[in-house]
Every structure is written in C-alpha cells, then in structure tokens.
Amino acid sequence: MNKVILLNKRPHGKPVLSDFKIINEEVPTAKDGEVLLKTLFVSVDPYLRGRMNDAKSYAPPFELNKPMQSGIIAEVIESKHGDFKKGDFVSGMLGWKEYQTSNGQYLQKVDGSDTKLSSYLGILGMTGLTAYLGLTEIGMPKKGETLVVSGAGGAVGTVVGQIGKILGCKVVGITGSDEKVALLKSTFKFDQAINYKTTTDIKEAVKSACPEGVDIYFDNVGGEISDAVLANINKYARLPVCGAISLYNETKVPLGPRLQPILLTKSATMRGFIIGDFSEKFPAALKQLTSWLKDDKITFSETIVEGFDHIPQAFLDLFEGKNQGKMIVKI
Ligand SMILES: NC(=O)c1ccc[n+]([C@@H]2O[C@H](COP(=O)([O-])OP(=O)(O)OC[C@H]3O[C@@H](n4cnc5c(N)ncnc54)[C@H](OP(=O)(O)O)[C@@H]3O)[C@@H](O)[C@H]2O)c1
C-alpha cells in the first residue's frame, strides 16, 4: 500500500496534527511518458502554513482532502519516460506520498555522489537560493557593514549569516535557544548571537551587539523581534523581508510601531522577497553556492526526522524552533 498525507482541516491559529490525515491508497503504476517515484526526503517549510489557509497568495492554497505538497527528493523506481531511467534521483515539488507517478514536468535530476541528496532541499535548493539571492539582490551587502539576521539558527538564517561573513560583513544572529546561539558562533562563524527568548530587552541587545548600527536586516520572523531591529537601523539600511514566521499563526495580526517615520528618516529600503521572482538567477546562484561548499567556505546543518508518518509533526515543530538548520524528513 501507499501512504498519503492529506490536508484534513484548515488550521485556525497554530496548526495541529488533526489538520492532517494519513490514508492508504494503491501504489500507482507508471503509464507511457511517466515515471514511478519513491519518496526519500521531504522538506517541511514554514511557508506551507500560508498554503493551508484558503487565501489568495503568491502560491495557491492546498485543497481540503487533497495531498499536501513540498520539495521532495525521490528515486525513479520505474521509467516509461525517455529522460529518466530507473535509479535516477530527482527533486521536485511533489505530493506527501510514499509513491507517486510524474510526467517529468518540473523534475530536476540530482546527483548524490559529491554531496548529500538531502542538501538539494537545503543549501543547494530553495533554502540556499533564498539566502543568497535575498541577501545579495535586496540586502546588497558591502564589506564592513553590519548584517542582522533573524531566524538565524534555521535553514535560511544559517546560510545568510555565512554568506554575510564571506562578503565581509559583521554578522549578528537572533535565535531562540542558547544551544543555537553557541552553534551560530562556533559552526557558522557569526560574530554575535542573541537569544530572543531569554533577552528581556531585544532592542538594547541589538544596540549593544551592533555599536555601529544595522546596515542590513535579513528578516525571517517579523513581529516584535523586527520592531527591535528596526529601532537600530542606519541611514540607507536595506531590509529584505524574507519571512514572518512569528505572525503566520496569528488570527489577528498585532499592531506594531508605524514604519513610515523610521524608513523615511533613515532613507531605508524595506522590500518583500519571494524566491520565485528570481528564477532566472538560480543557475548562477547555485554555481556560487556549490563552489563555496566545495571550497569549505560554507557549511550547513540539518535536523533529520525519520518516518513518513512524522512529516506533519516535523512541520509543526518548525513553529517551536525544534530544528537547527534545515528540517527534513527521511522516509
Ligand atoms: N520569501 C521566500 O521566498 C522564502 C523562502 C524560504 C523561506 N522563507 C521564509 O524564511 C523564514 C525561514 O524559513 P526556513 O525554511 O529557514 O525555516 P527555519 O528558520 O529553518 O525554521 C523556522 C524557525 O523559525 C523560528 N521561529 C518559530 N516561531 C518563531 C517566532 N514566533 N518568533 C521567532 N522565531 C520563530 C524557529 O527558530 P527559533 O529557535 O530561533 O525560534 C524555527 O526553527 C520563514 O519565515 C520562511 O517562511 C521565505
């Protein structure tokens, strides 16, 4: 049989396990022009929360009683498609299913001989591209500037900080545990890191970590953490708005400080960033990331959860900060 995970209910506020349903289906067979895929690794990502709402956004909502989807690495176990053979590994936006067929559209072959296959869901996938393009295209870092990254201990954040260091910035991370603070400074070479859960005054903590002010704020979380960073920005600061995880489960978005006077008086630029808008730059960005990885200039960490049935829980755990680096489910 073939296990499949459906969207069972649309969450109100924080998602819960009963918003998902696991069912059993027959394993499908590949028709002419199709491949049969076996799922190996599943990416769980904060943005999937938005797709569980019935609301228009940059990605269409998931349908009730239909399979959830995300970035997946799979093995071709049967091929009736000229471009793929049995044993190939592929990456694509696929359903939360143990087995599924595909006509090959949007599937990319991946090669696990030089790097872990799962890295195509992280540093060599959407995560790395988001970090690299969000920082370089909107953050536009210059040597000697101060870069602050929120969500710093997660998939995108750990990569942003390292790229900031490569490009000559002073890098300060904001994250949710002392363990992640230590990891940011040791493994990922951040200059400083702040635990937002134990710091009583984040605005003061940012001020003291950034005595020369903040030139770039790579925002993964929004909300009060971002309010505190915004109070410390320099003239001509750039603020790529990559994510707002602290607000994804809010039923009523809380009001923060009005941003216009801050942006105006600092001649600052705040810009929303959606990775799909930069697709023509993916090949060059991947080339750069691959080269840094090969030269040991950059590294990555993964939190691997095992077992198909645990995909929903791994997704929920993102909102509790249970991951370090990229959260991935190994099937
Ligand atoms: N715009 C785009 O194209 C794009 C693409 C990819 C990702 N994103 C966004 O980028 C952000 C990071 O994504 P990711 O895949 O790298 O996820 P991630 O950072 O690996 O995982 C989410 C992390 O968010 C933190 N978090 C959870 N609730 C929080 C809260 N209330 N306040 C502050 N931090 C909280 C947790 O770490 P702590 O322990 O630090 O709390 C958790 O580990 C997300 O907002 C995501 O939506 C955007």
The ligand as an ORCA input file, in Angstrom:
! r2SCAN-3c Opt
* xyz 0 1
  N      10.350     34.593      0.747
  C      10.762     33.415      0.309
  O      10.848     33.164     -0.877
  C      11.117     32.388      1.346
  C      11.727     31.180      1.002
  C      12.084     30.301      2.029
  C      11.795     30.640      3.341
  N      11.166     31.812      3.615
  C      10.873     32.242      4.983
  O      12.090     32.332      5.665
  C      11.893     32.035      7.037
  C      12.838     30.915      7.443
  O      12.481     29.743      6.722
  P      13.302     28.391      6.938
  O      12.834     27.418      5.936
  O      14.734     28.734      7.018
  O      12.763     27.928      8.366
  P      13.645     27.696      9.647
  O      14.237     29.001     10.049
  O      14.561     26.561      9.427
  O      12.574     27.226     10.723
  C      11.732     28.106     11.351
  C      12.405     28.739     12.592
  O      11.676     29.893     12.941
  C      11.862     30.176     14.319
  N      10.587     30.575     14.890
  C       9.456     29.840     15.031
  N       8.486     30.577     15.607
  C       9.031     31.804     15.857
  C       8.546     33.001     16.474
  N       7.287     33.087     16.929
  N       9.388     34.053     16.568
  C      10.660     33.975     16.117
  N      11.180     32.881     15.534
  C      10.368     31.814     15.410
  C      12.344     28.874     14.966
  O      13.680     29.068     15.452
  P      13.990     29.746     16.883
  O      14.532     28.652     17.738
  O      15.000     30.785     16.542
  O      12.708     30.306     17.428
  C      12.344     27.857     13.832
  O      13.418     26.964     13.896
  C      10.429     31.673      7.204
  O       9.717     32.795      7.666
  C      10.007     31.305      5.800
  O       8.641     31.486      5.575
  C      10.828     32.685      2.643
*
